[in-house]
């Protein structure tokens, strides 16, 4: 589907039929649909393909695969994700944030490699390793959902088994979560 006027109108009608969008749709909702189609439009063969994606973005939490949650089980990632939630909370608008540079810079404070910093945020807010750019996902999720999802991950890490990682992965090899590197 395209993010043109016809694509926006088609998804608007579908979302209204699904009961997740009021009639008439407010301008903010139409902007959300345009960003959604920019993020996911190439994946959609028909409008009904958008329904599970829309539902996933509207959910308060996401499921993180167990082994990926284990990768996040470190103080460095815990404190980093908390800093990202503070960063999000301080932003008046989530559109156009320079996340490609800001997230790695925040991650540096905790010794995280740039790729680990970005991957940790993506996993915490979507439960997936890959997907649309975070610059599109942040405005789609919004402040509250990002804060809830990061809070849920941090709560699982702290109040589950704590920060002690599993000793071995499913392949029997020693397992290491994402950890920051101490500065030289």
CNS distance restraints for C-alpha pairs under 8 A (distance, minus, plus):
assign (resid   1 and name CA) (resid   7 and name CA) 5.99 0.50 0.50
assign (resid   1 and name CA) (resid  37 and name CA) 6.92 0.50 0.50
assign (resid   1 and name CA) (resid  41 and name CA) 4.70 0.50 0.50
assign (resid   1 and name CA) (resid  42 and name CA) 6.22 0.50 0.50
assign (resid   1 and name CA) (resid  43 and name CA) 7.83 0.50 0.50
assign (resid   1 and name CA) (resid  44 and name CA) 5.67 0.50 0.50
assign (resid   1 and name CA) (resid  45 and name CA) 6.57 0.50 0.50
assign (resid   1 and name CA) (resid  46 and name CA) 7.00 0.50 0.50
assign (resid   1 and name CA) (resid  47 and name CA) 7.43 0.50 0.50
assign (resid   2 and name CA) (resid   6 and name CA) 7.80 0.50 0.50
assign (resid   2 and name CA) (resid   7 and name CA) 5.27 0.50 0.50
assign (resid   2 and name CA) (resid   8 and name CA) 7.86 0.50 0.50
assign (resid   2 and name CA) (resid  37 and name CA) 6.41 0.50 0.50
assign (resid   2 and name CA) (resid  38 and name CA) 7.56 0.50 0.50
assign (resid   2 and name CA) (resid  41 and name CA) 5.75 0.50 0.50
assign (resid   2 and name CA) (resid  42 and name CA) 7.47 0.50 0.50
assign (resid   3 and name CA) (resid   7 and name CA) 5.52 0.50 0.50
assign (resid   3 and name CA) (resid   8 and name CA) 6.09 0.50 0.50
assign (resid   3 and name CA) (resid  34 and name CA) 5.48 0.50 0.50
assign (resid   3 and name CA) (resid  35 and name CA) 7.74 0.50 0.50
assign (resid   3 and name CA) (resid  37 and name CA) 5.00 0.50 0.50
assign (resid   3 and name CA) (resid  38 and name CA) 5.79 0.50 0.50
assign (resid   3 and name CA) (resid  41 and name CA) 6.89 0.50 0.50
assign (resid   4 and name CA) (resid   8 and name CA) 6.19 0.50 0.50
assign (resid   4 and name CA) (resid  34 and name CA) 7.73 0.50 0.50
assign (resid   5 and name CA) (resid   9 and name CA) 6.09 0.50 0.50
assign (resid   6 and name CA) (resid  10 and name CA) 6.12 0.50 0.50
assign (resid   7 and name CA) (resid  11 and name CA) 6.20 0.50 0.50
assign (resid   7 and name CA) (resid  37 and name CA) 7.80 0.50 0.50
assign (resid   8 and name CA) (resid  12 and name CA) 5.99 0.50 0.50
assign (resid   8 and name CA) (resid  30 and name CA) 7.03 0.50 0.50
assign (resid   8 and name CA) (resid  33 and name CA) 6.14 0.50 0.50
assign (resid   8 and name CA) (resid  34 and name CA) 6.11 0.50 0.50
assign (resid   8 and name CA) (resid  37 and name CA) 7.62 0.50 0.50
assign (resid   9 and name CA) (resid  13 and name CA) 6.23 0.50 0.50
assign (resid  10 and name CA) (resid  14 and name CA) 6.30 0.50 0.50
assign (resid  10 and name CA) (resid  47 and name CA) 7.27 0.50 0.50
assign (resid  11 and name CA) (resid  15 and name CA) 6.00 0.50 0.50
assign (resid  11 and name CA) (resid  33 and name CA) 7.21 0.50 0.50
assign (resid  11 and name CA) (resid  47 and name CA) 6.30 0.50 0.50
assign (resid  12 and name CA) (resid  16 and name CA) 6.22 0.50 0.50
assign (resid  12 and name CA) (resid  21 and name CA) 7.49 0.50 0.50
assign (resid  12 and name CA) (resid  25 and name CA) 7.47 0.50 0.50
assign (resid  12 and name CA) (resid  30 and name CA) 7.35 0.50 0.50
assign (resid  12 and name CA) (resid  33 and name CA) 7.28 0.50 0.50
assign (resid  13 and name CA) (resid  17 and name CA) 6.20 0.50 0.50
assign (resid  14 and name CA) (resid  18 and name CA) 6.16 0.50 0.50
assign (resid  14 and name CA) (resid  47 and name CA) 7.12 0.50 0.50
assign (resid  14 and name CA) (resid  48 and name CA) 7.65 0.50 0.50
assign (resid  15 and name CA) (resid  19 and name CA) 6.26 0.50 0.50
assign (resid  15 and name CA) (resid  20 and name CA) 5.51 0.50 0.50
assign (resid  15 and name CA) (resid  21 and name CA) 5.48 0.50 0.50
assign (resid  15 and name CA) (resid  51 and name CA) 7.88 0.50 0.50
assign (resid  16 and name CA) (resid  20 and name CA) 5.89 0.50 0.50
assign (resid  16 and name CA) (resid  21 and name CA) 4.67 0.50 0.50
assign (resid  16 and name CA) (resid  22 and name CA) 6.07 0.50 0.50
assign (resid  16 and name CA) (resid  23 and name CA) 6.87 0.50 0.50
assign (resid  21 and name CA) (resid  25 and name CA) 6.59 0.50 0.50
assign (resid  21 and name CA) (resid  29 and name CA) 7.90 0.50 0.50
assign (resid  22 and name CA) (resid  26 and name CA) 7.96 0.50 0.50
assign (resid  25 and name CA) (resid  29 and name CA) 6.15 0.50 0.50
assign (resid  25 and name CA) (resid  30 and name CA) 6.79 0.50 0.50
assign (resid  26 and name CA) (resid  30 and name CA) 6.61 0.50 0.50
assign (resid  27 and name CA) (resid  31 and name CA) 6.29 0.50 0.50
assign (resid  28 and name CA) (resid  32 and name CA) 6.22 0.50 0.50
assign (resid  29 and name CA) (resid  33 and name CA) 6.20 0.50 0.50
assign (resid  30 and name CA) (resid  34 and name CA) 6.26 0.50 0.50
assign (resid  31 and name CA) (resid  35 and name CA) 6.33 0.50 0.50
assign (resid  32 and name CA) (resid  36 and name CA) 6.04 0.50 0.50
assign (resid  32 and name CA) (resid 139 and name CA) 7.71 0.50 0.50
assign (resid  32 and name CA) (resid 140 and name CA) 6.34 0.50 0.50
assign (resid  33 and name CA) (resid  37 and name CA) 6.13 0.50 0.50
assign (resid  34 and name CA) (resid  38 and name CA) 6.23 0.50 0.50
assign (resid  35 and name CA) (resid  39 and name CA) 6.14 0.50 0.50
assign (resid  35 and name CA) (resid 136 and name CA) 6.57 0.50 0.50
assign (resid  35 and name CA) (resid 139 and name CA) 8.00 0.50 0.50
assign (resid  35 and name CA) (resid 140 and name CA) 7.10 0.50 0.50
assign (resid  36 and name CA) (resid  40 and name CA) 5.90 0.50 0.50
assign (resid  36 and name CA) (resid  41 and name CA) 7.23 0.50 0.50
assign (resid  36 and name CA) (resid 136 and name CA) 7.69 0.50 0.50
assign (resid  36 and name CA) (resid 140 and name CA) 6.78 0.50 0.50
assign (resid  37 and name CA) (resid  41 and name CA) 4.27 0.50 0.50
assign (resid  37 and name CA) (resid  42 and name CA) 7.88 0.50 0.50
assign (resid  38 and name CA) (resid 136 and name CA) 7.91 0.50 0.50
assign (resid  39 and name CA) (resid 132 and name CA) 5.34 0.50 0.50
assign (resid  39 and name CA) (resid 133 and name CA) 7.36 0.50 0.50
assign (resid  39 and name CA) (resid 136 and name CA) 6.17 0.50 0.50
assign (resid  39 and name CA) (resid 137 and name CA) 7.59 0.50 0.50
assign (resid  40 and name CA) (resid  44 and name CA) 6.79 0.50 0.50
assign (resid  40 and name CA) (resid 132 and name CA) 6.97 0.50 0.50
assign (resid  44 and name CA) (resid  49 and name CA) 5.59 0.50 0.50
assign (resid  44 and name CA) (resid  50 and name CA) 6.53 0.50 0.50
assign (resid  45 and name CA) (resid  49 and name CA) 6.79 0.50 0.50
assign (resid  46 and name CA) (resid  50 and name CA) 7.71 0.50 0.50
assign (resid  47 and name CA) (resid  51 and name CA) 7.64 0.50 0.50
assign (resid  49 and name CA) (resid  53 and name CA) 7.65 0.50 0.50
assign (resid  50 and name CA) (resid  54 and name CA) 5.99 0.50 0.50
assign (resid  51 and name CA) (resid  55 and name CA) 6.11 0.50 0.50
assign (resid  52 and name CA) (resid  56 and name CA) 5.99 0.50 0.50
assign (resid  53 and name CA) (resid  57 and name CA) 6.26 0.50 0.50
assign (resid  54 and name CA) (resid  58 and name CA) 6.18 0.50 0.50
assign (resid  55 and name CA) (resid  59 and name CA) 6.16 0.50 0.50
assign (resid  56 and name CA) (resid  62 and name CA) 7.36 0.50 0.50
assign (resid  57 and name CA) (resid 140 and name CA) 7.01 0.50 0.50
assign (resid  57 and name CA) (resid 141 and name CA) 5.94 0.50 0.50
assign (resid  58 and name CA) (resid 141 and name CA) 7.14 0.50 0.50
assign (resid  59 and name CA) (resid 145 and name CA) 7.80 0.50 0.50
assign (resid  60 and name CA) (resid 145 and name CA) 5.68 0.50 0.50
assign (resid  60 and name CA) (resid 148 and name CA) 6.58 0.50 0.50
assign (resid  60 and name CA) (resid 149 and name CA) 6.71 0.50 0.50
assign (resid  61 and name CA) (resid 125 and name CA) 7.85 0.50 0.50
assign (resid  61 and name CA) (resid 145 and name CA) 7.52 0.50 0.50
assign (resid  61 and name CA) (resid 148 and name CA) 7.02 0.50 0.50
assign (resid  61 and name CA) (resid 149 and name CA) 5.26 0.50 0.50
assign (resid  61 and name CA) (resid 152 and name CA) 7.32 0.50 0.50
assign (resid  62 and name CA) (resid 124 and name CA) 7.98 0.50 0.50
assign (resid  62 and name CA) (resid 125 and name CA) 6.94 0.50 0.50
assign (resid  62 and name CA) (resid 126 and name CA) 5.96 0.50 0.50
assign (resid  62 and name CA) (resid 127 and name CA) 5.77 0.50 0.50
assign (resid  62 and name CA) (resid 149 and name CA) 7.01 0.50 0.50
assign (resid  63 and name CA) (resid 126 and name CA) 7.80 0.50 0.50
assign (resid  63 and name CA) (resid 127 and name CA) 5.51 0.50 0.50
assign (resid  64 and name CA) (resid  68 and name CA) 6.51 0.50 0.50
assign (resid  64 and name CA) (resid  69 and name CA) 6.03 0.50 0.50
assign (resid  64 and name CA) (resid 123 and name CA) 6.88 0.50 0.50
assign (resid  64 and name CA) (resid 124 and name CA) 7.32 0.50 0.50
assign (resid  64 and name CA) (resid 126 and name CA) 7.78 0.50 0.50
assign (resid  64 and name CA) (resid 127 and name CA) 4.33 0.50 0.50
assign (resid  64 and name CA) (resid 128 and name CA) 7.26 0.50 0.50
assign (resid  65 and name CA) (resid  69 and name CA) 6.23 0.50 0.50
assign (resid  65 and name CA) (resid 127 and name CA) 6.92 0.50 0.50
assign (resid  66 and name CA) (resid  70 and name CA) 6.30 0.50 0.50
assign (resid  67 and name CA) (resid  71 and name CA) 6.41 0.50 0.50
assign (resid  67 and name CA) (resid 169 and name CA) 7.81 0.50 0.50
assign (resid  68 and name CA) (resid  72 and name CA) 6.66 0.50 0.50
assign (resid  68 and name CA) (resid 123 and name CA) 7.56 0.50 0.50
assign (resid  69 and name CA) (resid  73 and name CA) 6.57 0.50 0.50
assign (resid  69 and name CA) (resid 157 and name CA) 7.99 0.50 0.50
assign (resid  70 and name CA) (resid 165 and name CA) 6.26 0.50 0.50
assign (resid  70 and name CA) (resid 166 and name CA) 7.11 0.50 0.50
assign (resid  70 and name CA) (resid 177 and name CA) 6.25 0.50 0.50
assign (resid  71 and name CA) (resid 176 and name CA) 6.97 0.50 0.50
assign (resid  71 and name CA) (resid 177 and name CA) 3.98 0.50 0.50
assign (resid  71 and name CA) (resid 178 and name CA) 5.47 0.50 0.50
assign (resid  72 and name CA) (resid  77 and name CA) 5.93 0.50 0.50
assign (resid  72 and name CA) (resid  78 and name CA) 7.40 0.50 0.50
assign (resid  72 and name CA) (resid 120 and name CA) 6.77 0.50 0.50
assign (resid  72 and name CA) (resid 157 and name CA) 7.95 0.50 0.50
assign (resid  72 and name CA) (resid 177 and name CA) 5.99 0.50 0.50
assign (resid  72 and name CA) (resid 178 and name CA) 5.97 0.50 0.50
assign (resid  73 and name CA) (resid  77 and name CA) 7.05 0.50 0.50
assign (resid  73 and name CA) (resid  78 and name CA) 7.33 0.50 0.50
assign (resid  73 and name CA) (resid 157 and name CA) 6.04 0.50 0.50
assign (resid  73 and name CA) (resid 162 and name CA) 7.92 0.50 0.50
assign (resid  73 and name CA) (resid 163 and name CA) 5.37 0.50 0.50
assign (resid  73 and name CA) (resid 164 and name CA) 7.11 0.50 0.50
assign (resid  73 and name CA) (resid 165 and name CA) 6.03 0.50 0.50
assign (resid  73 and name CA) (resid 177 and name CA) 5.96 0.50 0.50
assign (resid  73 and name CA) (resid 178 and name CA) 7.37 0.50 0.50
assign (resid  74 and name CA) (resid  78 and name CA) 6.15 0.50 0.50
assign (resid  74 and name CA) (resid 163 and name CA) 5.57 0.50 0.50
assign (resid  74 and name CA) (resid 164 and name CA) 7.61 0.50 0.50
assign (resid  74 and name CA) (resid 165 and name CA) 7.60 0.50 0.50
assign (resid  74 and name CA) (resid 177 and name CA) 6.51 0.50 0.50
assign (resid  74 and name CA) (resid 178 and name CA) 6.71 0.50 0.50
assign (resid  74 and name CA) (resid 179 and name CA) 6.30 0.50 0.50
assign (resid  75 and name CA) (resid  79 and name CA) 6.00 0.50 0.50
assign (resid  75 and name CA) (resid 163 and name CA) 6.88 0.50 0.50
assign (resid  75 and name CA) (resid 179 and name CA) 7.86 0.50 0.50
assign (resid  76 and name CA) (resid  80 and name CA) 6.00 0.50 0.50
assign (resid  76 and name CA) (resid 110 and name CA) 5.58 0.50 0.50
assign (resid  76 and name CA) (resid 111 and name CA) 7.52 0.50 0.50
assign (resid  76 and name CA) (resid 112 and name CA) 7.53 0.50 0.50
assign (resid  76 and name CA) (resid 178 and name CA) 7.89 0.50 0.50
assign (resid  76 and name CA) (resid 179 and name CA) 5.92 0.50 0.50
assign (resid  76 and name CA) (resid 180 and name CA) 5.73 0.50 0.50
assign (resid  77 and name CA) (resid  81 and name CA) 5.96 0.50 0.50
assign (resid  77 and name CA) (resid 110 and name CA) 7.73 0.50 0.50
assign (resid  77 and name CA) (resid 112 and name CA) 7.96 0.50 0.50
assign (resid  77 and name CA) (resid 117 and name CA) 7.96 0.50 0.50
assign (resid  77 and name CA) (resid 120 and name CA) 7.30 0.50 0.50
assign (resid  77 and name CA) (resid 178 and name CA) 7.01 0.50 0.50
assign (resid  77 and name CA) (resid 179 and name CA) 7.01 0.50 0.50
assign (resid  77 and name CA) (resid 180 and name CA) 7.82 0.50 0.50
assign (resid  78 and name CA) (resid  82 and name CA) 6.30 0.50 0.50
assign (resid  78 and name CA) (resid 154 and name CA) 6.04 0.50 0.50
assign (resid  78 and name CA) (resid 157 and name CA) 7.77 0.50 0.50
assign (resid  79 and name CA) (resid  83 and name CA) 6.23 0.50 0.50
assign (resid  79 and name CA) (resid 110 and name CA) 7.64 0.50 0.50
assign (resid  80 and name CA) (resid  84 and name CA) 6.26 0.50 0.50
assign (resid  80 and name CA) (resid 106 and name CA) 7.10 0.50 0.50
assign (resid  80 and name CA) (resid 107 and name CA) 6.11 0.50 0.50
assign (resid  80 and name CA) (resid 109 and name CA) 7.99 0.50 0.50
assign (resid  80 and name CA) (resid 110 and name CA) 6.45 0.50 0.50
assign (resid  80 and name CA) (resid 117 and name CA) 7.90 0.50 0.50
assign (resid  81 and name CA) (resid  85 and name CA) 6.25 0.50 0.50
assign (resid  81 and name CA) (resid 120 and name CA) 7.73 0.50 0.50
assign (resid  81 and name CA) (resid 121 and name CA) 6.91 0.50 0.50
assign (resid  81 and name CA) (resid 150 and name CA) 6.53 0.50 0.50
assign (resid  81 and name CA) (resid 154 and name CA) 7.70 0.50 0.50
assign (resid  82 and name CA) (resid  86 and name CA) 6.39 0.50 0.50
assign (resid  82 and name CA) (resid 150 and name CA) 7.34 0.50 0.50
assign (resid  82 and name CA) (resid 151 and name CA) 7.74 0.50 0.50
assign (resid  82 and name CA) (resid 154 and name CA) 7.81 0.50 0.50
assign (resid  83 and name CA) (resid  87 and name CA) 6.15 0.50 0.50
assign (resid  83 and name CA) (resid 106 and name CA) 7.37 0.50 0.50
assign (resid  84 and name CA) (resid  88 and name CA) 6.15 0.50 0.50
assign (resid  84 and name CA) (resid 103 and name CA) 7.44 0.50 0.50
assign (resid  84 and name CA) (resid 106 and name CA) 7.39 0.50 0.50
assign (resid  85 and name CA) (resid  89 and name CA) 6.03 0.50 0.50
assign (resid  85 and name CA) (resid 146 and name CA) 7.24 0.50 0.50
assign (resid  85 and name CA) (resid 147 and name CA) 5.61 0.50 0.50
assign (resid  85 and name CA) (resid 150 and name CA) 6.82 0.50 0.50
assign (resid  86 and name CA) (resid  90 and name CA) 6.24 0.50 0.50
assign (resid  87 and name CA) (resid  91 and name CA) 6.67 0.50 0.50
assign (resid  88 and name CA) (resid  94 and name CA) 7.58 0.50 0.50
assign (resid  88 and name CA) (resid 143 and name CA) 6.42 0.50 0.50
assign (resid  88 and name CA) (resid 146 and name CA) 7.81 0.50 0.50
assign (resid  88 and name CA) (resid 147 and name CA) 7.67 0.50 0.50
assign (resid  89 and name CA) (resid 143 and name CA) 6.45 0.50 0.50
assign (resid  89 and name CA) (resid 147 and name CA) 7.59 0.50 0.50
assign (resid  93 and name CA) (resid 139 and name CA) 7.92 0.50 0.50
assign (resid  94 and name CA) (resid 138 and name CA) 6.02 0.50 0.50
assign (resid  94 and name CA) (resid 139 and name CA) 5.08 0.50 0.50
assign (resid  94 and name CA) (resid 142 and name CA) 7.11 0.50 0.50
assign (resid  94 and name CA) (resid 143 and name CA) 7.65 0.50 0.50
assign (resid  95 and name CA) (resid 135 and name CA) 7.01 0.50 0.50
assign (resid  95 and name CA) (resid 136 and name CA) 7.44 0.50 0.50
assign (resid  95 and name CA) (resid 138 and name CA) 7.33 0.50 0.50
assign (resid  95 and name CA) (resid 139 and name CA) 5.51 0.50 0.50
assign (resid  96 and name CA) (resid 135 and name CA) 6.56 0.50 0.50
assign (resid  97 and name CA) (resid 135 and name CA) 6.44 0.50 0.50
assign (resid  98 and name CA) (resid 102 and name CA) 5.94 0.50 0.50
assign (resid  98 and name CA) (resid 135 and name CA) 7.39 0.50 0.50
assign (resid  99 and name CA) (resid 103 and name CA) 5.41 0.50 0.50
assign (resid  99 and name CA) (resid 134 and name CA) 7.07 0.50 0.50
assign (resid  99 and name CA) (resid 135 and name CA) 6.27 0.50 0.50
assign (resid 100 and name CA) (resid 104 and name CA) 7.04 0.50 0.50
assign (resid 100 and name CA) (resid 118 and name CA) 7.89 0.50 0.50
assign (resid 100 and name CA) (resid 135 and name CA) 7.97 0.50 0.50
assign (resid 101 and name CA) (resid 105 and name CA) 6.32 0.50 0.50
assign (resid 102 and name CA) (resid 106 and name CA) 6.19 0.50 0.50
assign (resid 103 and name CA) (resid 107 and name CA) 6.06 0.50 0.50
assign (resid 103 and name CA) (resid 114 and name CA) 7.55 0.50 0.50
assign (resid 103 and name CA) (resid 117 and name CA) 6.35 0.50 0.50
assign (resid 103 and name CA) (resid 118 and name CA) 6.29 0.50 0.50
assign (resid 104 and name CA) (resid 108 and name CA) 6.12 0.50 0.50
assign (resid 104 and name CA) (resid 112 and name CA) 7.70 0.50 0.50
assign (resid 104 and name CA) (resid 113 and name CA) 7.13 0.50 0.50
assign (resid 104 and name CA) (resid 114 and name CA) 4.47 0.50 0.50
assign (resid 104 and name CA) (resid 115 and name CA) 7.55 0.50 0.50
assign (resid 104 and name CA) (resid 117 and name CA) 5.72 0.50 0.50
assign (resid 104 and name CA) (resid 118 and name CA) 6.77 0.50 0.50
assign (resid 105 and name CA) (resid 109 and name CA) 7.05 0.50 0.50
assign (resid 105 and name CA) (resid 114 and name CA) 7.73 0.50 0.50
assign (resid 106 and name CA) (resid 110 and name CA) 7.53 0.50 0.50
assign (resid 107 and name CA) (resid 111 and name CA) 6.36 0.50 0.50
assign (resid 107 and name CA) (resid 112 and name CA) 4.98 0.50 0.50
assign (resid 107 and name CA) (resid 113 and name CA) 6.95 0.50 0.50
assign (resid 107 and name CA) (resid 114 and name CA) 6.74 0.50 0.50
assign (resid 107 and name CA) (resid 117 and name CA) 5.33 0.50 0.50
assign (resid 108 and name CA) (resid 112 and name CA) 5.36 0.50 0.50
assign (resid 108 and name CA) (resid 113 and name CA) 6.89 0.50 0.50
assign (resid 108 and name CA) (resid 114 and name CA) 7.53 0.50 0.50
assign (resid 110 and name CA) (resid 180 and name CA) 5.66 0.50 0.50
assign (resid 110 and name CA) (resid 181 and name CA) 7.71 0.50 0.50
assign (resid 111 and name CA) (resid 179 and name CA) 7.58 0.50 0.50
assign (resid 111 and name CA) (resid 180 and name CA) 3.93 0.50 0.50
assign (resid 111 and name CA) (resid 181 and name CA) 4.58 0.50 0.50
assign (resid 111 and name CA) (resid 182 and name CA) 5.96 0.50 0.50
assign (resid 111 and name CA) (resid 183 and name CA) 7.01 0.50 0.50
assign (resid 112 and name CA) (resid 116 and name CA) 6.13 0.50 0.50
assign (resid 112 and name CA) (resid 117 and name CA) 5.94 0.50 0.50
assign (resid 112 and name CA) (resid 178 and name CA) 7.88 0.50 0.50
assign (resid 112 and name CA) (resid 179 and name CA) 6.65 0.50 0.50
assign (resid 112 and name CA) (resid 180 and name CA) 4.42 0.50 0.50
assign (resid 112 and name CA) (resid 181 and name CA) 6.44 0.50 0.50
assign (resid 113 and name CA) (resid 117 and name CA) 6.20 0.50 0.50
assign (resid 113 and name CA) (resid 180 and name CA) 7.35 0.50 0.50
assign (resid 114 and name CA) (resid 118 and name CA) 6.33 0.50 0.50
assign (resid 115 and name CA) (resid 119 and name CA) 5.93 0.50 0.50
assign (resid 116 and name CA) (resid 120 and name CA) 5.87 0.50 0.50
assign (resid 116 and name CA) (resid 178 and name CA) 6.96 0.50 0.50
assign (resid 117 and name CA) (resid 121 and name CA) 6.53 0.50 0.50
assign (resid 118 and name CA) (resid 122 and name CA) 6.24 0.50 0.50
assign (resid 119 and name CA) (resid 123 and name CA) 6.05 0.50 0.50
assign (resid 119 and name CA) (resid 129 and name CA) 6.82 0.50 0.50
assign (resid 120 and name CA) (resid 124 and name CA) 6.05 0.50 0.50
assign (resid 121 and name CA) (resid 125 and name CA) 6.14 0.50 0.50
assign (resid 122 and name CA) (resid 126 and name CA) 5.75 0.50 0.50
assign (resid 122 and name CA) (resid 127 and name CA) 7.03 0.50 0.50
assign (resid 122 and name CA) (resid 128 and name CA) 6.70 0.50 0.50
assign (resid 122 and name CA) (resid 129 and name CA) 6.74 0.50 0.50
assign (resid 122 and name CA) (resid 130 and name CA) 7.64 0.50 0.50
assign (resid 122 and name CA) (resid 134 and name CA) 7.16 0.50 0.50
assign (resid 123 and name CA) (resid 127 and name CA) 4.43 0.50 0.50
assign (resid 123 and name CA) (resid 128 and name CA) 5.23 0.50 0.50
assign (resid 123 and name CA) (resid 129 and name CA) 6.01 0.50 0.50
assign (resid 124 and name CA) (resid 149 and name CA) 6.47 0.50 0.50
assign (resid 124 and name CA) (resid 150 and name CA) 5.77 0.50 0.50
assign (resid 124 and name CA) (resid 153 and name CA) 6.30 0.50 0.50
assign (resid 125 and name CA) (resid 146 and name CA) 6.13 0.50 0.50
assign (resid 125 and name CA) (resid 149 and name CA) 5.54 0.50 0.50
assign (resid 125 and name CA) (resid 150 and name CA) 6.43 0.50 0.50
assign (resid 132 and name CA) (resid 136 and name CA) 6.71 0.50 0.50
assign (resid 132 and name CA) (resid 137 and name CA) 6.78 0.50 0.50
assign (resid 133 and name CA) (resid 137 and name CA) 6.46 0.50 0.50
assign (resid 134 and name CA) (resid 138 and name CA) 5.84 0.50 0.50
assign (resid 135 and name CA) (resid 139 and name CA) 7.38 0.50 0.50
assign (resid 136 and name CA) (resid 140 and name CA) 6.49 0.50 0.50
assign (resid 137 and name CA) (resid 141 and name CA) 6.03 0.50 0.50
assign (resid 138 and name CA) (resid 142 and name CA) 5.87 0.50 0.50
assign (resid 138 and name CA) (resid 143 and name CA) 7.75 0.50 0.50
assign (resid 138 and name CA) (resid 146 and name CA) 7.43 0.50 0.50
assign (resid 139 and name CA) (resid 143 and name CA) 7.89 0.50 0.50
assign (resid 141 and name CA) (resid 145 and name CA) 5.63 0.50 0.50
assign (resid 141 and name CA) (resid 146 and name CA) 6.23 0.50 0.50
assign (resid 142 and name CA) (resid 146 and name CA) 6.26 0.50 0.50
assign (resid 143 and name CA) (resid 147 and name CA) 6.12 0.50 0.50
assign (resid 144 and name CA) (resid 148 and name CA) 6.07 0.50 0.50
assign (resid 145 and name CA) (resid 149 and name CA) 5.92 0.50 0.50
assign (resid 146 and name CA) (resid 150 and name CA) 6.09 0.50 0.50
assign (resid 147 and name CA) (resid 151 and name CA) 5.91 0.50 0.50
assign (resid 148 and name CA) (resid 152 and name CA) 5.98 0.50 0.50
assign (resid 149 and name CA) (resid 153 and name CA) 6.32 0.50 0.50
assign (resid 150 and name CA) (resid 154 and name CA) 6.21 0.50 0.50
assign (resid 151 and name CA) (resid 155 and name CA) 6.02 0.50 0.50
assign (resid 152 and name CA) (resid 156 and name CA) 6.14 0.50 0.50
assign (resid 153 and name CA) (resid 157 and name CA) 6.21 0.50 0.50
assign (resid 154 and name CA) (resid 158 and name CA) 6.10 0.50 0.50
assign (resid 155 and name CA) (resid 159 and name CA) 5.62 0.50 0.50
assign (resid 155 and name CA) (resid 160 and name CA) 7.62 0.50 0.50
assign (resid 156 and name CA) (resid 160 and name CA) 5.25 0.50 0.50
assign (resid 157 and name CA) (resid 161 and name CA) 6.94 0.50 0.50
assign (resid 157 and name CA) (resid 162 and name CA) 5.57 0.50 0.50
assign (resid 157 and name CA) (resid 163 and name CA) 6.21 0.50 0.50
assign (resid 158 and name CA) (resid 162 and name CA) 4.60 0.50 0.50
assign (resid 158 and name CA) (resid 163 and name CA) 6.37 0.50 0.50
assign (resid 165 and name CA) (resid 175 and name CA) 7.74 0.50 0.50
assign (resid 165 and name CA) (resid 176 and name CA) 7.29 0.50 0.50
assign (resid 165 and name CA) (resid 177 and name CA) 6.77 0.50 0.50
assign (resid 166 and name CA) (resid 175 and name CA) 6.57 0.50 0.50
assign (resid 167 and name CA) (resid 174 and name CA) 5.87 0.50 0.50
assign (resid 167 and name CA) (resid 175 and name CA) 5.62 0.50 0.50
assign (resid 167 and name CA) (resid 176 and name CA) 7.86 0.50 0.50
assign (resid 168 and name CA) (resid 172 and name CA) 5.38 0.50 0.50
assign (resid 168 and name CA) (resid 173 and name CA) 5.31 0.50 0.50
assign (resid 168 and name CA) (resid 174 and name CA) 4.34 0.50 0.50
assign (resid 168 and name CA) (resid 175 and name CA) 4.68 0.50 0.50
assign (resid 169 and name CA) (resid 173 and name CA) 5.66 0.50 0.50
assign (resid 169 and name CA) (resid 174 and name CA) 6.24 0.50 0.50
assign (resid 169 and name CA) (resid 175 and name CA) 5.17 0.50 0.50
